[in-house]
Every structure is written in structure tokens, then in C-alpha cells.
Amino acid sequence: MIEKPYLLFLGDAPDRLAAKVAIGINEWRPEFAVGQYRLDGCNADLHIEDISIAEAVAKGAKTLVIGVANRGGVISERWKPHLLEALNAGMDLASGLHVLLNDQPDLVQVAQEKGRKLFDVRKPTVDYPIANGQKRSGKRCVAVGTDVSVGKMYVSLALHKGMQERGKKSSFRATGQTGILIEGDGVPLDAVVADFMAGSIEYLSPAQDDDHWDFIEGQGSLFHASYSGVTLSIIHGGQPDALVLCHEPTRAFMRGLPGYKLPSLEALRDLSLTMAKTVNPNCKVIGIALNTREMEDKEARQIVDETEQRMELPTTDPVRFGVGKIIDSLISL
């Protein structure tokens, strides 16, 4: 188990989205974080205390968590002195990057010398089965997006929390590094061999009571040239009863693909539902979650109302306006 509390390492993250791992942990498990550690040039800020590694240790931090999700999932050489300092100071390291801590000889050597641990959250530890497509009891909801990093994990966590507050049976099923660090368990989906990806989601979300909801963390986008495969595996392995459409209205181009504009919500609805109905003919789109972080309150309210009217689906910004109306739709299924 990864020991808590954490020092959240933001490194030299170029923008807020690049620090989404740290943001997610701080948002949903603030009690896990003693502070943030940033390098010169970092353009992300969790608005918690900036502290040094020595100060973090003095506050009881057990693990430095790399809170950055960069393209390609690489460990920057610029980070290395700071990661080594954390090991020498008595902290473990945890990372959800594709490039593994345990493949870095210098980190491995110091960790062994100091008796510290290196946790690679994205390294599968289970031999997952090939998906069989058999119907399972229980209910499942998947958040799908017009792009990556538009709020799929957030809305899934918010729906899970809202269901529990209403006394309903519910679980959050993590499929990425941030979700795993928040929940403490899950499937590192984009590190699973392709043939077993859908099967890993069947494994993650087994048969449940008929009135139990699993909220399976969404990944990628069916429209994203780089990451569509993980999205489809979640849909087919998850056999969702419900889909929530996620979109950031102010985003002009897909993240990492400047030549690709975001698809419409109508296109997302139609394609996602087509894919979902191949494994669950009764699947329905039950709501829309908009990420209006870049808008003023009045503009955000307006776009939510306009979208709800146009799409004829319950629409909200989960951060600003909560997810109550989407939960109402789920309960009514």
C-alpha cells in the first residue's frame, strides 16, 4: 500500500491540466496532502502550501506523488535531483506515468540504499481475462467525452458521492492513475495489453446487486486519434446502462491534436450510444456534464440552460451546480 500523507509534486507543469493527477487528489482527498512542491516555471497551482521536501517530511509526509500527467508519461531529467532528494529524506515515490520509476537505475539504487519503495501505479498487477461480453447483474454508468481531460473522472466521483449521500449502493471504479491514487484500487487501463483491456473492465466491475451502481471512470475520447482505444474498451467492458456526455465548451481543439476540432455533443451522443448498444441494447444517455471553468457564472448558467434545451437532457456543471439532476435521471432508470 502507498503510505500517506502525500507531498504532491507538480514539477514544471506547463498548465493546470498537466497537473491533473495532483488536482484530483487534492480535490477529492485533501486530507492526503501536506502541501505542493513546484519547480521554477511551473504554471499549475493547487492553492495549498508550497513546501520544501524537508518541510514535508517534518509534516509527516510519507510519499512524494508525481502529480503531473505529461504527453508520453515521461520522467523528466530535471525532476531527478528532487526525486532523489525525497528518497534520501525518507520518503517513498509514487507515479502514474508510463515511464516507470522502477526502470530508473539511479532511483532504484537510492531507494534500495535507503530502504524506500517505488510505486508505479500504472503497472498492472493482475492477469486480466479476455472479455466475454456476458451480461452482469448490477447497473453501470460511464462518462464519455468530446476530448480528454474534460471532467469524466470528476463527474463519476461526484455521482458516486451523490448516490451515497442519498443512501444508494454505489462504487467508483478507477481506470487511471489519478483515480487509483484517490480510490486506492483500480485498473491502470492504458498499461493493459490491448486484447485484455475490455476484460480488465469486466474484472473491475463484477456482478453486483440489481440496485447497485458502478461509476466507471472514463478515459480518452472516441474522437481522439491518440486515445480512442481506451474509451472503447471501457464502453464494451463496462456494458453501461447509462452514459453521461462530458464537454468543455471553451476548448477549440483537442488536447495534443491542434488540427482536430472537438466534435459536437450530438456526434458524441450518437457514436457513444452506437458503441454501447453493441453490448447493452438498453443503454441510454441520461445527462450532460459541462466543464465551464473558463467562464463567468452568468455565461456558465446560460450555456448549461441552452445545452439542456437543445439536447433535451439534464445538463449541469458538476463543480458549479452539482449533479443532483443527473442522479435523479439515474435513479429513475
N, C-alpha and C positions, 0 to 999 in steps of 0.2 A: 504493500500500500504506500502511496505517496504521502509523506508526512506533511502536516500542516502546523502552523500557518505558512503562507507563501510570501516571498518577495516577488512582485510582478515586474519582469524585465521587459521594458519597451524598446531598448536598444536605440537604433537610429530610424525608427519607423517613419516613413515619409509623410503619412497622413493617418487619420483616425481609423480608417478601415484596415490599414495594415496592422493595427494593434487590436484586432477584434477578439483575439483569444483573451488578452488581459481585460478588455472591456467586458466580455461576457462573464468572466469570473467575478469581477468587481461588481457587476450589476446584480448577479443572482446569488453570489455567495460572498458578500462584502466582509463577512467575519473571517474569511480565509486569508485576507490580505493585510499585511502590516504596513505596506507602502509600495511606491513605484520607484524604479531605478531606470533613469534615462541617460542617454549619451548626448553629446553635443550634436545638434542638427535634428533631434527628434521633434517631429511635428504632431505627435499624439500626446494627449494629457488625460489621465483618468480623474483629475481633480481630487487626488488624495495626496498624502505627504510624499515629497521627494526625499528619499533617504539613501544613505550610503550602505554598502554591504556590511560594514562593521556595525552601523546603527541598526540594521535589520536583524543581525544576529543578537544584538543586545535586547531587541524587542521580542526575541523568541522565534524568529523565522527559521524554519527547518529546511525549506526547499526554495530555490530560485526557479521560478517558472518562466520559460521563454514565452512571452505573451504576444509575439509577432507571428503573423502568417504572411510570409512573402511569396512571390511568384517562384515556383520551383522548390520551395521549402528548404532553403539552404541555410547553413550556419556560417555567418559572416566571420571572416578572419578578424575583423575589427572587434567582434564581440569576445573573442577568445581570452584576452587578458582578464576580462571581467568575469567570465565564467570560471576561469582558473582561480581567480581571487575568491569567488564564492566557495569553491571546493576547499581551498586552503583555510577559509574562515570557518569551515564546519558545516556548510550547507550541502544538501543533495541538489541535483539538477533534474528538471523535468522539461520535456519538449514534445510538441506535437508536429514538428517539422518532418518533411520527407527524409532529409539527410539526418542520419541517426547520431545521437550523442555517442553511442557505443561503437561507432565506426571512426571516432576521432581519437587517434592514438595518444595525443597529449592529454586529453580529458580523461581517458581511460586510465592512463598511468597515474595521474594525480589522485583520481578517485580511489584507486587501489591503495596507494600510499597512505591516504588519509582515512580510509575506511568509509568512504562516501558511496552513494548509489546514483546511477544514471538511469532515469526513467524515460523510455521512448514510448510515448502514448500511442503513436501511430504504428507500432509494430504488433501485428496480430499474434495472439497467444492461444488461439483456438483453431482446430482443423474444421473449418466450416463445411457443411454439406452443399451439394448442388441443389438448387431449388427444385421442389417437386410440384409446386403450384396447387397443392391441395388446400381446400378451404379450411380455415381455422376458426374456432369459436372466439368470441370477443369482438370488439369494434376497434377500428384503426383510423387515424387521421394523419394525413401527410400534407405538409406545407410545400407548395411548389412556387417557383419564382420566375419572373421575366429575366432575371440575371442572378449572378452570385452576390452574396453579401447584401441582400435587400431586407433581411429580417426574418428568415424562415425559422431559425433556431429560437429567436426571441418569441415569436408568436406561439410556437409549440410549447415552450416553457410557460408562457403566460396562460395558455389554455389548460395546461396540466394543473397549474396552481389554482386557476379559477374553478376547475372541476372539483378539486379537493376542498376548496372553500365552500362549495355547495354540498359537500358530503357525498360526492360521487366517487366511484372507483376509477383510478387513473394512474398511469405511469408515463414518465418521459423516457424515451428510448434514444440514447445518444448515438450518433453515427460519425462524429468528427471530434477533433482533439479538444475543442473548447467544451463541447457538451460532455465529453468523458471526464474532463477535469472538474466540471460542475457537478455532475451526477455521481462520479466515482466508478462508473462502469459503462460499457457500451462496445460498439464495433468501430474500429478505425477503417471505415469503409474504403477510402481511396487508397489504402495499402493492401487490400484484399485482392488476390488473383481474380481476374475478370470472370472466369467461369463460376466462381463461388460467391460473387457479390450479392446476387439476389438471394442465394441460400443463406448468407450471413444475416440478412434482414429477417428471413423466416425464423432463423435461430434466435435473433434478438427479440422478436415479438411473437412468442409462442401462444398456444391456445390459452384463452382466459375465460372468466365468467362472461355470460352473454351481455351483461351491463357494464363491463369494464372497458374503458377507452385507453388505447395506447397512442401516444402522440410521438410519431417517429420523426426525428429531426431530419429536415430536408437538406439536400446538398446540391450544389451546381444549378444548372438550368437545362431543360430540354433544348433550349435555343442557343446554348453557349457551345461554341465549336471546341472548346478545350475540355469541358466538364460535363457534357450531356450524359455520358455513360453512367456516372454515379446516380444521377437523377432517375434514370430509367430503372436501375436495379432496385432503388428504394420503392418505386411505384409497383414493380412486378413482385418483388419480395414482400412488400408490405400489404398487398391486396387491400388498399384503403377503401373504407366505406364512405369517407369524406375527404375532400380536398379543400384547402384554403389557398387562394391565389395571393402572392406577395409581390409588391411592386414599389419602386421608388420613382415618383412622378417627375422629379427634377433631374434625373440621370439621363443624359443624352445618348451615351454609348455604353456598350457592355464593358465591364471591368476587364482590362487587359486586352481588349479587342477594339481598338479605336475605330476600325472600319465598319463595325456592326452596330446598328441602332437597336434599341430594345424593341421587342415585339409588343403588340397591343395586348391588353388584358383579354380581349376576345380570342385572340390567337392562342394565348396561354390556356384559357379555359378549354377550348376545343381540342387542342393537341393533348393536353394532360388527361382530359376525360377519355379520349380515344385510347390512350395507353392504359389507363386504369381499368377501363371496361373489358380489356382482354383477360384480366384476371378476376375482376369482380363486376359483373354486369349491372349491379345495383349501386355502384359508386355515384356520388353526387358532389357537385361543387356547392359548398354551403356558406362561403363567405370570402371577403377580400380584406387583406391587411395592407395598408399603405404606410410606407416609411416617409413621413413628412418632416424629417429632422431639419431640412434646409429651408423650411417655410415658416412664415409667421403664423400665429394662431388663427387669425381670420382666414388667411389663404388656405391653411390646412383644413379648417372646417368646411370651407367651400368645396375643395377638391374631393373630400370624403363624401359630402352630400351629392355632388354631381355624379361621382362614380357609382354610388349606390342607386341613384335614379337610372343611370344609363344601363348598368349591368343587371339591375333588379336582383341584387344580392346584398345581404347585410355587409356593410363596409365600415371600417374603423382604422384608426392609427392606434395600435396596441399600447404605445407609450403614452400618447396624449389622452386617449379616450377610452382605454380599456378594451377588453374582449368580451364583455357581457353579452352583446347581441349575437356573436358567433357561438358562444356557449349555448345560448337559447336555441340556435339552429341545430346544434349537435344533439342536445337533449331531446329535441322533437323528432329525430330520426327513428 
